[in-house]
């Protein structure tokens, strides 16, 4: 068995416990047998990508969230490139990392400075809304 499969199984079992789902509940959602769910989660049946995807669906999880290292679920929406970028950033020495982060802050501040602000139309208190101040909704 692979380490990643074992980690995914552990994450799925943790999520089942957190959501108070039983193998019977998950089996019912997926229209699988309870035995199949138990075997996949116990590792006596190979965890295929299709099985993993189905189990994620049943527990309302995303695939990246399940296969990330334990404790890294917060970065479930990151691309692998973004994740590698953060890992590489952590490996830099303190001075290089600070310089790099200062550079990014300059770029962010420049982007904010040049971005056009969105101005909302203010309605004076006590005035009724006229048809032109109300957003038009599409007909149903």
KALINKA-V695297 format. One record per pair of residues at least 4 apart in sequence whose ideal C-beta (glycine too) atoms are under 8 Angstrom apart, sorted by the first residue. I is the first residue (numbers start at 1). J is the second residue. Records with the same first field share a line. If there is no record, write none. Layout:
# KALINKA-V695297
I = J + J
This chain:
# KALINKA-V695297
1 = 5 + 6 + 43
2 = 6
3 = 7
4 = 8 + 67
5 = 9 + 43 + 46 + 47
6 = 10 + 43
7 = 11 + 67 + 69 + 70
8 = 12 + 47 + 52 + 66 + 67
9 = 13 + 40 + 41 + 42 + 43 + 47
10 = 14 + 70
11 = 15 + 61 + 65 + 66 + 67 + 70 + 73
12 = 16 + 41 + 55 + 56 + 59 + 61 + 66
13 = 17 + 41
14 = 18
15 = 19 + 21 + 59 + 61
16 = 21 + 22 + 23 + 26 + 41 + 59
19 = 59
21 = 25 + 26 + 58 + 59
22 = 26
23 = 27 + 34 + 37 + 38 + 41
24 = 28 + 34
25 = 29
26 = 30 + 32 + 37 + 55 + 58 + 59
27 = 31 + 32 + 33 + 34 + 36 + 37
29 = 57 + 58
30 = 37 + 54 + 55 + 57 + 58
32 = 36 + 37 + 54
33 = 37
34 = 38
35 = 39
36 = 40 + 45
37 = 41 + 55
38 = 42
39 = 44 + 45
40 = 45 + 47 + 51 + 55
41 = 55
43 = 47
47 = 51 + 52
48 = 52
49 = 53
50 = 54
51 = 55
52 = 56 + 63 + 66 + 67
53 = 57 + 63
54 = 58
55 = 59
56 = 61 + 62 + 63 + 65 + 66
61 = 65 + 66
62 = 66 + 76 + 77
63 = 67
64 = 68 + 76 + 77 + 78
65 = 73 + 76
68 = 72 + 73 + 75 + 76
75 = 82 + 83 + 86
78 = 82 + 83 + 86
79 = 83
80 = 84
81 = 85
82 = 86
83 = 87
84 = 88
85 = 89
86 = 90
87 = 91
88 = 92
89 = 97 + 100
90 = 97
92 = 96 + 97 + 100
93 = 97
94 = 98
95 = 99
96 = 100
97 = 101
98 = 102
99 = 103
100 = 104
101 = 105
102 = 106
103 = 107
104 = 108
105 = 109
106 = 110
107 = 111
108 = 112
109 = 113
110 = 114
111 = 115
121 = 133
123 = 127 + 129 + 133
129 = 133 + 134
130 = 134
